[in-house]
């Protein structure tokens, strides 16, 4: 087809979402060549324009509108800075856009409007509706913000939210639910005192009422004191919140109060005020950067205080980023026409519920703490908890659908959650899927080196998630002491076995006899067998071999080959073939599987074939992914006639194709061609990898594989899972030295699933 002729189908597909109703958006085509640019603009762009003109709703189909939010401000109430004007507010708006992108994958244009008059501001924003999928209003002074948001919600047909009002209210509401639960108080019985009567404070108290707080028990204070019904010149919002309780000042209001919510100024609350509050007082001191009462001062004043602040350096940070990215994510993905109260309450409850879930190590590591457990020091999720995306956004989307404001339906919420993860490019959807499969199918996993804090933490988490029943090998007194020091008391009830102890004599002797009988014609003696069974690695392998455990994990303290050798001797390999290992590398483009990364230094042609077949089986049967294999070399399809490695890979491909003609496999091939089907199709259209790039990379030798793996680990935005052993008769996995808790958890999940398939 001539370059200047553009097919309508090509033009329309440039922006078309590959999965209708999901969140993947532009671009789906590259824009490097003249033809690419013709599709992106003239003349090809005319076709989607025509389609949208005929049906304006198609703008969501062919453009980025559905993933675009406008962050709009006039700079009249910038946090901590006040009315600094639209130009000076721009850095804050740009920063807000960054948060939208990194936490929820939402694109943002920030717009600073030079209009203090609410009506002019409203008119300016209304004209932008064709551009955006949603509007986030930011840093607009009260009471103008109330008028502006109310008008825009009424007059626009896309989600509009003033985050300064509702963001803090949503997170504070979640915090209140959990704090009250921890101390055993009912929301309807709480006496609540609020310091501050601005947009955030008013929104907070209103959402408290929706959650169950009795308005009769609420007292709101401004700079003049308690907002009472007998005060003159009260504005509309203040008049609604006025009380007839006989108190006039903040310190009077706080006597016997259950809750203090501060959205006013720093150091306003004294220790004496705090002491006057009821038992187990809930104190949300949210003035930033200086809270109404210093965190440490509050802790020193009362040990029973339930404390939250707006600061990241104290527990329980009330941070709007816990809410707004995910509220808009859920609203955009169902094309909600508004963000209603039910959607906000769904956000509140989902955030509150997440704080009660076990916290992954990725979160504890980010905050440099050993553990986070639901309680006084942790009743709000941390902002860097990636689970917020798949918890809050679906809850908001579901609420939008339930209340009839969604124009698009999500039929499979679990698939939507997986899509959210893929959108963010973490690749963790694979491990999440495997984790779901492993959960509640408990397998007995023996840990040969249980005297390791990372292993103990991982074992505890996996046990809590219903993945394993752990068996810990090592000196009992040492392991118990570590468990107590790490506060992993649940592990005190699991089997702790010392192979050298007297109580294991009978089992150890039985294992030794079995080992001797199997290997006596290979030079083993009964004395050697007895000595080996004193070693945890051999004892653990024999537990798996004899069915006393379903899988083993070792390698925390020794090199890979030394750690795997006992399992090879005791358990053995399938059909006595060599084993190989692979890593799964989770990239933004999807998973890659690399082999052999740890075992065979310079494999023969037949060994390359065996490695490839093992990886293909593993990828297809275990990960449920269709393998596309590249046999890598420094040459392409025999371009190096004398290359030993290239000829080896070429011959291996011939053998593999004879055995499995339907398998997409090619080689010898260079890595860039293997991974980029566009250049492969142009140069080597005959290749099995010309339509889709490879997802399985087999290397000609261990050096190449290991170097490539470590380069990816250091330089790429990728997550490594492995090494995954292939070819053992029963599940046995060896960790990298220094593996962290998440890496161990990944291997536990794989060991569980291996055991299910054994």
PyMOL commands that set and color helices and strands:
alter all, ss='L'
color gray80, all
select helices_A, chain A and resi 8-13+34-40+45-54+56-62+65-67+85-104+118-126+144-155+163-183+187-189+199-211+215-217+236-241+250-253+271-276+295-301+320-322+324-333+341-354+361-366+387-402+413-424+428-438+453-464+476-485+489-493+502-522+526-532+536-545+560-570+574-576+605-622+644-659+671-675+677-683+702-715+741-757
alter helices_A, ss='H'
color red, helices_A
select strands_A, chain A and resi 68-73+107-112+134-137+159-162+192-195+218-222+225-226+259-262+282-285+306-309+443-447+468-473+495-497+551-554+580-587+590-595+628-632+664-669+696-698+719-726+732-734
alter strands_A, ss='S'
color yellow, strands_A
deselect
rebuild
show_as cartoon
